[in-house]
């Protein structure tokens, strides 16, 4: 892989993170409500964690393991969240993951960004399948996945343990064929 891409939507620019984004990432991702809805975001979110996370992005992209985008507003470059793909090139598939800072919930940014990342996954990367998961107690994430055309593929009871509590997980997926056959609204 070469230069990390920048994607643009009507209201967003999806770009590579820089170390300068670290303090905002720490503040937003460090919010307990954000961390509680994800498998991988720790809480508390200690000093230096954001910069350490950001510093892994370039190498992981170069190795073909992942591509991570800072979700920013087009109008003023405000960082509102993160979205990315963990790539499984041997299976031509990827897992979609994202988080959005609380001040930006219910604005449609995640759906807009996820739709663009799907286009990138299928059109540029040539993937066959993209999948995602969310905790059962986070139905807002499921709405995003359905809006971008993903199909619910199943539930895994008590699949993860987060902060000492077992979490049910909902799985979604979409195939490239779903988009080329025009069965996916909005894609």
VMD Tcl script that draws the C-alpha trace (Angstrom):
set ca {
  {0.00 0.00 0.00}
  {1.18 3.52 -0.66}
  {-0.01 6.90 0.55}
  {-2.84 6.77 3.07}
  {-6.08 7.94 1.47}
  {-8.26 10.92 2.28}
  {-11.98 10.45 1.66}
  {-14.57 13.23 1.34}
  {-18.32 13.27 1.87}
  {-20.82 16.09 1.82}
  {-20.04 17.13 5.41}
  {-16.88 15.22 6.33}
  {-13.25 14.70 5.48}
  {-11.86 11.33 6.49}
  {-8.11 11.72 6.81}
  {-5.11 10.14 8.51}
  {-4.70 10.95 12.19}
  {-1.74 13.08 13.27}
  {-0.11 13.16 16.69}
  {-1.61 16.64 17.11}
  {-5.03 14.93 17.31}
  {-3.97 13.11 20.48}
  {-5.48 15.47 23.09}
  {-8.87 15.48 21.35}
  {-8.82 11.69 20.97}
  {-7.97 11.35 24.67}
  {-10.81 13.63 25.68}
  {-13.47 12.08 23.44}
  {-12.47 8.40 23.47}
  {-11.70 8.70 27.16}
  {-15.33 9.51 27.92}
  {-16.72 6.57 29.87}
  {-19.83 6.46 27.68}
  {-17.70 6.03 24.54}
  {-15.40 3.44 26.10}
  {-18.32 1.44 27.49}
  {-19.74 0.78 24.02}
  {-16.53 -0.57 22.49}
  {-14.44 -3.67 22.98}
  {-11.05 -2.01 22.51}
  {-11.20 1.46 24.08}
  {-9.94 1.35 27.66}
  {-11.12 3.43 30.58}
  {-9.55 5.36 32.06}
  {-7.81 6.56 28.92}
  {-4.38 7.49 30.24}
  {-2.02 10.21 29.02}
  {-0.06 9.04 26.00}
  {-2.52 6.32 24.97}
  {-3.95 8.36 22.10}
  {-0.52 9.19 20.71}
  {0.58 5.56 21.06}
  {-2.53 4.43 19.16}
  {-2.07 7.04 16.44}
  {1.61 6.14 16.02}
  {0.63 2.58 14.98}
  {-1.56 3.64 12.06}
  {1.08 4.21 9.38}
  {2.89 0.91 9.91}
  {-0.38 -1.05 10.07}
  {-1.48 0.60 6.83}
  {1.85 -0.17 5.15}
  {1.56 -3.82 6.20}
  {-2.00 -3.99 4.81}
  {-3.45 -4.70 8.26}
  {-5.71 -1.68 8.72}
  {-6.69 1.75 7.55}
  {-7.90 4.25 10.16}
  {-9.48 7.62 9.42}
  {-9.96 10.68 11.58}
  {-13.57 11.73 11.04}
  {-13.48 15.55 10.68}
  {-15.99 18.22 9.74}
  {-15.46 19.72 6.29}
  {-16.43 23.21 7.42}
  {-13.81 23.67 10.16}
  {-11.74 20.45 10.43}
  {-13.15 19.62 13.88}
  {-12.35 16.04 14.86}
  {-15.60 14.21 15.66}
  {-14.52 10.57 15.80}
  {-12.69 7.69 14.18}
  {-13.58 5.04 11.64}
  {-11.55 2.30 10.08}
  {-11.14 -1.14 8.63}
  {-9.17 -4.04 10.06}
  {-8.16 -5.82 6.90}
  {-8.12 -9.57 6.30}
  {-6.60 -9.62 2.79}
  {-6.30 -13.41 2.68}
  {-10.11 -13.53 2.78}
  {-10.70 -10.21 0.91}
  {-12.68 -8.89 3.86}
  {-12.45 -6.35 6.65}
  {-14.08 -5.46 9.94}
  {-15.54 -1.97 10.14}
  {-15.16 -0.16 13.45}
  {-15.91 3.37 14.62}
  {-16.61 5.71 17.49}
  {-18.03 9.22 17.56}
  {-17.55 11.78 20.32}
  {-20.66 12.41 22.42}
  {-21.15 16.03 21.29}
  {-21.59 14.66 17.76}
  {-24.03 11.81 18.45}
  {-27.29 11.78 16.48}
  {-25.96 14.02 13.71}
  {-25.63 11.30 11.06}
  {-21.84 11.64 10.83}
  {-21.17 7.99 11.53}
  {-23.58 6.79 8.84}
  {-22.12 9.24 6.34}
  {-18.55 8.19 7.11}
  {-19.37 4.46 7.15}
  {-21.05 4.68 3.75}
  {-17.93 6.32 2.29}
  {-15.62 3.77 3.91}
  {-17.73 0.97 2.37}
  {-17.26 2.55 -1.05}
  {-13.53 2.64 -0.39}
  {-13.51 -1.00 0.82}
  {-15.33 -2.33 -2.23}
  {-14.27 0.12 -4.94}
  {-10.64 0.81 -4.07}
  {-9.55 -2.16 -1.99}
  {-11.64 -4.66 -3.96}
  {-12.89 -6.43 -0.86}
  {-15.62 -9.04 -1.09}
  {-17.07 -8.60 2.40}
  {-17.19 -6.05 5.21}
  {-18.55 -6.96 8.62}
  {-19.08 -5.21 11.93}
  {-20.22 -5.94 15.44}
  {-21.76 -4.01 18.30}
  {-22.81 -4.66 21.87}
  {-26.47 -5.60 22.11}
  {-27.08 -2.72 24.51}
  {-25.92 -0.22 21.85}
  {-28.79 -0.24 19.32}
  {-27.66 3.10 17.82}
  {-24.67 1.32 16.30}
  {-26.98 -1.29 14.81}
  {-29.05 1.47 13.19}
  {-25.90 2.85 11.53}
  {-25.05 -0.58 10.14}
  {-28.56 -1.16 8.80}
  {-28.62 2.31 7.20}
  {-25.49 1.49 5.21}
  {-27.05 -1.74 3.96}
  {-25.53 -4.30 6.28}
  {-27.59 -7.35 7.14}
  {-27.91 -8.72 10.65}
  {-26.14 -12.07 10.61}
  {-26.52 -13.22 14.17}
  {-26.18 -12.73 17.88}
  {-23.50 -14.08 20.16}
  {-24.61 -14.31 23.76}
  {-22.11 -13.21 26.38}
  {-19.40 -13.06 23.73}
  {-17.20 -10.39 25.34}
  {-16.46 -9.42 28.89}
  {-16.23 -5.67 29.40}
  {-15.48 -4.28 32.84}
  {-16.45 -7.52 34.56}
  {-19.79 -7.87 32.75}
  {-20.58 -10.22 29.88}
  {-21.85 -8.53 26.73}
  {-24.03 -9.91 23.97}
  {-22.76 -9.02 20.50}
  {-24.72 -8.43 17.29}
  {-22.98 -9.22 13.99}
  {-23.66 -7.55 10.64}
  {-22.19 -7.99 7.17}
  {-22.39 -6.79 3.60}
  {-20.99 -8.25 0.39}
  {-19.68 -6.41 -2.63}
  {-22.42 -8.15 -4.64}
  {-25.03 -6.51 -2.41}
  {-23.86 -3.11 -3.64}
  {-23.35 -3.95 -7.32}
  {-26.81 -5.48 -7.53}
  {-28.23 -2.20 -6.22}
  {-29.96 -3.95 -3.35}
  {-28.40 -1.57 -0.86}
  {-30.13 1.78 -0.54}
  {-27.80 4.74 -0.46}
  {-24.65 2.91 -1.54}
}
mol new
graphics top color blue
foreach p $ca { graphics top sphere $p radius 0.5 }
foreach p [lrange $ca 0 end-1] q [lrange $ca 1 end] { graphics top cylinder $p $q radius 0.2 }
display resetview
